[in-house]
Amino acid sequence: MESVLDSIRSMLVPIRKEGWPFIAIFFVIALLLGLLWQPLFWIGLALTGWCVYFFRDPPRAVPQGADLVISPADGRISSVANVVPPDQLGLGSEPRRRVSVFMNVFNCHVNRAPVAGTVSKIVYTPGKFLNAELDKASEDNERNAVVLDSAHGPVAVIQIAGLVARRIVCWTGEGDVLAPGERFGMIRFGSRLDVYLPLDASVLVAVGQVATAGETVLARFDGAGETRLARVD
């Protein structure tokens, strides 16, 4: 019997504890709707299932290598550009490589550290809730920035709220030491993450490519500073 239970557990995807209150709310609403009209219960139950799916937190096989930059989010590469980082990050006024990953409401929304490092700064900025795919969302939207002191210099990863997202969660703190691919936060219901890298990092992904948090290699610190300009459609 115990082996059967272990097999069942191994097939179930873990759910983030932050999601259980939302799952419970969706289920209670489904029950209440069912009291009004039975077909509404099944609609509510389907939405509850989606909520469970949204808060999934599957294990990931993190690539090993001190020179690798790992995707902090599931989603699509929406932008690769050289951009001056926001002033509040304290990364200077020179352009840095920025790789943006856009998450839709069906992606896993647990965010992971792109590199190993010590959290030197966390900066929360209130703002708007524009479409996170827009370039100006990096400056106008509500966001939370985590700056990591890595072996290759400071690397910033920014959680950006979107049209649907209304809650950025960050459970790491200044002074914490993060490993590559380690979970540090999540954004509820659709959003985007920006990663700011030194110019000598070579970007290995293209716009339109699908990335997996904790597994896809976004860039490599090889000193070449190359960027893939191709687009994947």
MARGU-67659 format. One record per residue: residue in three letters; x, y, z of N, C-alpha, C in turn. Coordinates in steps of 0.001 Angstrom, whole numbers, padded with zeros to 6 digits, always signed. Each point is the difference from the previous one (the first is absolute). Example, Ala and Ser with C-alpha at 12.3 -4.5 7.8 and 13.67 -1.06 7.14 Angstrom:
ALA+013190-005690+007800-000890+001190+000000+000900+001200+000000
SER-000350+001050-000720+000820+001190+000060-000770+001090+000730
REM end
This chain:
MET+000835-001212+000000-000835+001212+000000+000866+001257+000000
GLU+001069-000025+000817+000880+001167+000086+000674+000284-001338
SER+000378-001070-000725+000643+000185-001305-000965+000615-001010
VAL-001281-000382+000101-001010+000586-000887-000152+001485+000277
LEU-000057+000372+001280-000117+001413+000373+001219+000784-000454
ASP+001182-000593+000119+001224+000671-000450-000035+000226-001504
SER-000527-000974-000731-000100+000132-001459-000950+001126-000388
ILE-001128+000089+000739-000971+001065-000272+000621+001364+000301
ARG+000701+000098+001126+000637+001274+000366+001033+000426-001050
SER+000733-000966-000537+001037+000313-000979-000587+000544-001294
MET-001282-000340-000287-000643+000470-001228-000681+001358+000189
LEU-000248+000394+001234-000676+001271+000265+001001+001143-000002
VAL-000360+001096-000654+000863+001180-000032-000226+000803+001280
PRO+001063+000367+000715-000177+000793+001229-000699+001327-000282
ILE-000768+000468+000975-000704+001282-000095+000610+000961+001013
ARG+000262+001232-000426+000536+001009+000911-001002+000276+001115
LYS+000508+000126+001225-000885+000248+001138-000745+001321-000153
GLU+000606+000977-000724-000670+001291-000210-001272-000147-000832
GLY-000142-001131-000701-001159-000179-000863-001209-000605+000664
TRP+000182-000679+001139-001124-000696+000622-001166+000904+000391
PRO+000234+001214+000530-001152+000878+000291-000811+000326-001244
PHE+000675+000215-001138-000715+000310-001239-000774-001221-000486
ILE+000617-001174+000104-000673-001232-000409-001259-000216+000833
ALA+000108+000238+001307-001152-000157+000890-001111+000981-000365
ILE+000367+001239-000307-000996+001014-000373-000716-000410-001291
PHE+000781-000451-000996-000610-000434-001255-000981-001149+000239
PHE+000375-000946+000871-000855-001162+000250-001281+000402+000726
VAL+000117+000897+000985-001190+000464+000727-000947+000734-000955
ILE+000559+000823-000884-000838+000702-000981-000708-001004-000902
ALA+000719-001071-000382-000606-001040-000839-001193-000637+000719
LEU+000153-000267+001308-001105-000586+000767-001198+000942+000065
LEU+000281+001287+000228-001083+000983+000086-000718+000146-001340
LEU+000787+000001-001096-000616+000091-001322-000858-001235-000275
GLY+000453-001167+000493-000765-001223-000197-001345+000029+000693
LEU-000085+000749+001107-001281+000136+000690-000996+000801-000831
LEU+000537+000918-000821-000865+000816-000851-000440-000768-001235
TRP+000967-000715-000601-000292-000751-001236+001101-001028-000172
GLN-000347-001263-000079+000990-001071+000041+001095+000119-001068
PRO-000334+000357-001254+001074+000122-001002+001077+001021+000399
LEU-000389+001016+000781+000986+000983+000437+001044-000626+000921
PHE-000393-001048+000734+000963-000678+000872+001132-000590-000815
TRP-000340-000629-001136+001034-000642-000812+000906+001040-000638
ILE-000558+001154-000343+000835+001086-000521+000960+000478+001093
GLY-000551+000179+001212+000831+000414+001117+001055-001028+000347
LEU-000358-001279-000121+000960-001065+000293+001131-000004-001024
ALA-000330+000279-001264+001035+000085-001038+000952+001150+000289
LEU-000551+001135+000446+000839+001138+000355+000863-000318+001222
THR-000543-000782+000927+000790-000427+001160+001171-000859-000457
GLY-000269-000878-000973+001075-000826-000553+001071+000839-000650
TRP-000420+001057-000718+000984+000908-000596+000824+000679+001082
CYS-000631+000396+001099+000715+000669+001092+001048-000938+000600
VAL-000362-001274+000162+000967-000994+000486+001173-000087-000967
TYR-000321-000038-001291+001037-000096-001038+000902+001225+000014
PHE-000582+001181+000228+000768+001237-000004+001052+000010+001109
PHE-000351-000518+001172+000908+000059+001140+000904-001238+000112
ARG+000121-000747-001070+000899-001153+000019+001453+000449+000164
ASP+000792-000867+000576+001412+000319+000216+000836-001256-000262
PRO+000135-000371-001270+000697-001246-000324+001507+000108+000255
PRO+000641-001115+000342+001462+000015+000149+000656+000208-001361
ARG+001165+000595-000005+000719+000268-001241+001441-000509+000109
ALA+000541-000462-001143+001393-000445-000063+000857+001187-000435
VAL+000652+000646+000948+000763+001224-000263+001346-000336-000635
PRO+000304+000559-001183+001310-000233-000621+001130+000478+000916
GLN+001085-000751+000021+001112+000329+000865+001093+000725-000787
GLY+000517+001078+000560+001055+000769-000658+000046+001400+000567
ALA+001143+000401+000534+000109+001310+000645-000139+001154-000985
ASP+000119-000283-001299-000071+001068-000993-001358+000079-000686
LEU-000984-000764+000494-001307-000036-000645-000998+000942+000669
VAL-000899+000564-000811-001126+000804+000494-001273-000776-000322
ILE-000761-000347+001032-001179-000851-000148-001267+000854-000047
SER-000965-000434-000786-001258+000750-000081-000688+000045+001362
PRO-000426+001191+000435-000693+000122+001281-001487-000308-000086
ALA-000503-000229-001218-001452-000176-000151-000329-000891-001178
ASP-001156-000665+000090-000583-000678-001159-000615+001072-000891
GLY+000042-000204-001305-000652+000952-000883+000725+000157-001314
ARG-000289+001101-000661+000566+000277-001314+000981+001167+000087
ILE+001128-000138-000684+000966+001104-000063-000636+001115-000815
SER-000294+001116+000658-000714+001090-000676+000930+001122-000456
SER+001210+000046+000551+000927+001075-000384+001422-000373+000374
VAL+000928+000332-000894+001440-000079+000272+000589+001312-000490
ALA+000549+000804+000915+000474+001328-000385+001069+000486+000966
ASN+000746+001010-000446+000934+000695+000872-000698+001258+000507
VAL-000220+000070+001306-000823+001056+000598+000672+000523+001265
VAL-000117+001307+000237+000467+000578+001262-000951-000448+001110
PRO+000494-000633+001055-000888-000497+001066-000617+001140+000792
PRO-001127-000246+000664-000634+001031+000832+000962+000556+001046
ASP-000111+001295+000274+000922+000670+000926+000017-000648+001370
GLN-001169-000429+000485-000099-000496+001372+000784-001291+000233
LEU+000434-000658-001068+000767-001230+000161+001454+000270+000372
GLY+000470+001225-000270+001382+000341+000315+001008-000722-000864
LEU-000376-000286-001258+000896-000727-000901+000714+000911-000981
GLY-000087+001307+000200+000695+000939-000869-000849+000464-001164
SER+000590+000860-000815-000724+000624-001111+000361-000588-001354
GLU+000835-001039-000020+000369-000640-001256-000991-001117-000328
PRO-000235-000255-001295-000919-001072-000385+000485-001364+000494
ARG-000948-000884+000262+000279-001383+000354-000888-000901-000858
ARG+000354-001261-000072-000836-000936-000746-001267-000282+000807
ARG-001148+000160-000654-001271-000292+000658-000727-001087-000782
VAL-000326-001069+000700-000792-001080-000589-001332-000034+000743
SER-001102+000091-000737-001336+000038+000607-000749-001292-000304
VAL-000663-000543+001033-000802-001214-000141-001440+000340+000372
PHE-000921-000199-000945-001411+000313+000237-000744-001271+000383
MET-000750+000071+001119-000781-001130+000481-001486+000255-000227
ASN-000686-000959-000626-001447+000131-000104-000659-000733+001170
VAL-001315+000007+000052-000695-000543+001174+000066-001517+000092
PHE+000556-000659-001027+000120-001456+000031+001413-000461+000360
ASN+000941+000927+000073+001368-000360+000375+000118-000204+001506
CYS+000973-000801+000405+000344-000090+001414+000602+001339+000416
HIS-000472+000570+001104+000395+001356+000368+000992+000082+001161
VAL+000606-001109+000357+001053+000025+001013+001280+000519-000649
ASN+000627+000978+000634+001201+000634-000542+001259-000541+000660
ARG+001056-000145-000791+001246-000606+000473+001196+000900-000277
ALA+001027-000130+000826+001201+000815-000141+000741-000367-001284
PRO+000387+001000-000812+000694-000312-001257+001460-000407+000194
VAL+000611+000456+001090+001404-000311+000284+000165-000193+001507
ALA+001157-000526+000381+000331-000081+001418+000466+001365+000473
GLY-000389+000384+001217+000446+001291+000513-000669+000373+001302
THR+000496+001069+000580-000570+000542+001231-000917+001157-000336
VAL-001192-000001+000582-000957+001080-000252+000515+001276+000667
SER+000390+000974-000827+000544+001251+000530-001056+001087+000124
LYS-001070-000133-000778-001023+001056+000020-001324-000557-000509
ILE-001078+000418+000660-001354-000283-000470-000743+001323-000061
VAL-000516+000324-001168-000665+001291-000195-001400-000226-000564
TYR-001017+000358+000784-001385-000080-000466-000426+001370-000508
THR-000620+000036-001186-000459+001253-000595-001469-000120-000379
PRO-000888+000775+000616-001417-000029-000410-000140+000586-001398
GLY-001046-000389-000699-000176+000518-001349-001294-000445-000632
LYS-000038+000041-001326-001198-000315-000760-000088-001504-000260
PHE-001050-000392-000720-000182-001401-000366-000252-000082-001502
LEU+000989+000480-000762-000080-000053-001454+000300-001419-000471
ASN-000261-000247-001274+000375-001280-000596+001498-000222+000213
ALA+000361-001102+000672+001393-000241+000362+000896-000232-001208
GLU-000587-000268-001175+000806-000192-001198+000511+001324-000564
LEU-000625+001108+000375+000436+001301-000484+001337+000371+000619
ASP+000867+000618-000801+001328+000359+000484-000075+000981+001164
LYS-000979+000918-000029-000096+001007+001049-000461-000576+001335
ALA-000439-001271-000003-000390-000642+001258+001179-000091+000954
SER+001221-000050-000533+001197-000075+000842+000160+001229+000871
GLU-000552+001132-000447+000138+001258+000739-001295+000441+000661
ASP-001162-000376-000585-001276+000540+000471-000764-000934+000944
ASN+000213-001300-000112-000816-000949+000765+000516-000222+001417
GLU-000888-000509+000850+000420-000429+001330+001053-001092-000154
ARG+001056+000064+000803+001087-000961-000174+000792-000160+001295
ASN+000727-001097+000055+000868-000284+001138+001330-000501-000545
ALA+001082+000691+000360+001324-000328-000520+000845-000673+001071
VAL+000686-001068-000403+000941-000695+000868+001370+000073-000665
VAL+000956+000609+000684+001359+000129-000534+000890-001024+000690
LEU+000687-000815-000802+000878-001039+000516+001453+000355-000256
ASP+000822-000081+001025+001448+000128-000171+000530-001370-000383
SER+000360-000166-001277+000474-001288-000485+001508+000040-000250
ALA+000555-001134-000357+001429-000082-000306+000342+000790-001251
HIS-001007+000350-000792+000223+000736-001248-000486+001445+000102
GLY-000231+000471+001207-000498+001350+000196-001479-000013+000326
PRO-000590+001169+000208-001425+000062+000367-000920-000445-001135
VAL-000990-000801+000359-001035-000453-000926-001342+000327+000640
ALA-000877+000652-000748-001310+000379+000527-001096-000807-000676
VAL-000966-000445+000782-001188-000653-000535-001206+000762+000541
ILE-000880+000434-000901-001115+000864+000373-001322-000691-000294
GLN-000836-000105+001024-001361-000522-000140-000905+001171-000378
ILE-000704-000112-001122-000833+001096-000501-001446-000465-000103
ALA-000901+000731+000641-001423-000327-000067-000535+000317-001387
GLY-001099-000657-000376-000592+000222-001310-001452+000415+000089
LEU-000742-000248-001088-001406+000400-000057-000835-000717+001053
VAL+000268-001280+000195-000798-000799+000919+000670-000109+001364
ALA+001332-000023+000013+000730-000164+001266-000279+001165+000937
ARG-000238-000324+001261-000245+001040+000999+000775-000273+001292
ARG+000884-000954-000017+000718-000314+001230+001360-000605-000320
ILE+001047+000740+000311+001356-000499-000130+000427-000539+001359
VAL+000495-001226+000013+000438-000628+001240+001498-000251-000085
CYS+000736+000416+001029+001445-000240+000067+000317-000456+001412
TRP+000423-001255+000162+000238-000521+001343+001489-000072+000353
THR+000857+000596-000830+001412+000110+000363+000245+001382+000599
GLY+001149+000182+000625+000319+001274+000638+001446+000391-000246
GLU+000312+001255+000261+001375+000472-000172+000947-000788+000901
GLY+001113-000413-000568+000970-000798+000735-000141-001489-000236
ASP-001135-000430-000566-000187-001429-000288+000934-000431-001130
VAL+000459-001219+000081+000848-000579-001052-000855-000971-000802
LEU-000116+000242-001310-000826-000831-000864+000864-000832-000937
ALA-000433-001218-000228+000648-000871-000974-000690+000172-001345
PRO+000665-000342-001095-000667+000089-001312-001260-000866-000028
GLY-001102+000584-000458-001252-000743-000083-000770-000077+001304
GLU+000511+000617+001060-000717-000036+001281-001217+000914-000050
ARG-001096-000440+000560-001236+000782-000001+000161+001231+000894
PHE-000448+001158-000509+000067+001208+000824-001308+000766+000048
GLY-000977-000359-000835-001268+000729+000018-000926-000485-001094
MET-001108+000706-000167-000948-000308-001066-000870+001229-000249
ILE-000673+000002-001135-000949+001069-000331-001315-000683-000350
ARG-001085+000486+000551-001298-000640-000202-000706+000490-001267
PHE-000264-000921-000908-000914+000189-001132+000550+000867-001129
GLY+001142-000375-000574+000477+000620-001235+000920+001180+000214
SER+001191-000023-000598+000970+001044+000291+001264-000190-000822
ARG+001109+000612+000458+001246-000040-000749+001187+000142+000942
LEU+001124-000595-000393+001244+000173+000747+001079+000527-000929
ASP+000747+000990+000475+001160+000534-000719+001266-000414+000727
VAL+001012-000415-000754+001305-000314+000569+001018+000945-000615
TYR+000728+000740+000846+001038+000928-000464+001368-000624+000252
LEU+000787-000118-001081+001300-000661+000058+001106+000932-000474
PRO+001236-000255+000416+001129+000762-000539+000108-000189-001514
LEU+000620+000953-000688+000090-000051-001455+000872-001137-000512
ASP+000862-000549+000848+000857-001086-000480-000701-001356+000031
ALA-001262-000018+000414-000774-001235-000023-000545-000236-001407
SER+000125-001213-000495-000524-000349-001320-001402-000585+000148
VAL-000977+000651-000623-001389-000456+000070-000193-001177-000955
LEU-000613-001074+000487-000137-001237-000768-001429-000302-000415
VAL-000923+000920+000260-001400-000213-000370-000443+001071-000988
ALA-001085-000272-000690-000535+000942-000983-001420+000387+000361
VAL-000424+001160-000471-001367+000470+000236-000990-001008-000597
GLY-000992-000365+000778-000985-000975-000438+000263-001395+000516
GLN+001200-000236+000494+000342-001320+000534-000704-000237+001327
VAL-000395-001236+000251-000646-000358+001258+001066-000400+001018
ALA-000076+000578+001199+000968-000270+001054-000660-000733+001162
THR+000788-000800+000690-000459-000715+001184+000811+000453+001200
ALA-000687+000473+001038+000682+000498+001195+000876-001084+000613
GLY+001234+000364+000330+000901-000932+000649+000663-000983-000923
GLU-000325+000032-001308+000579-000965-000928+000587+000637-001259
THR-000704+000959-000603+000488+000608-001233+001173+000942+000282
VAL+001074-000155-000760+001163+000873+000146-000219+001249-000857
LEU-000109+001158+000660-000218+001258-000717+001283+000563-000575
ALA+001088-000127+000752+001256+000629-000407+001173-000723+000646
ARG+001201+000354-000464+001219-000583+000544+001040+001112+000184
PHE+000672-000028+001134+001083+000953+000237+001274-000563-000627
ASP+000214+000352-001269+001184-000498-000699+000908+001117-000495
GLY-000390+001251+000325+000817+001141-000405-000208+000433-001429
ALA-000759-000785-000795-000187+000335-001411-001033+001105-000188
GLY-001011+000023+000856-001024+001036-000084-000830-000064-001265
GLU-000293-001206-000474-000780-000160-001220-001485-000077+000324
THR-000822+000324-000989-001447-000061+000176-000641-000634-001223
ARG-000907-000944+000226-000776-000583-001100-001086+000988-000389
LEU+000031+000444-001240-000975+000978-000463-001150-000643-000751
ALA+000076-001314-000207-001061-000688-000735-001286+000014+000818
ARG-001095-000198-000691-001305-000070+000665-000616-001360-000286
VAL-000577-000599+001029-000660-001283-000158-001493+000251-000085
ASP-000630-000369-001103-001448+000211-000179-000752-001308+000122
REM end
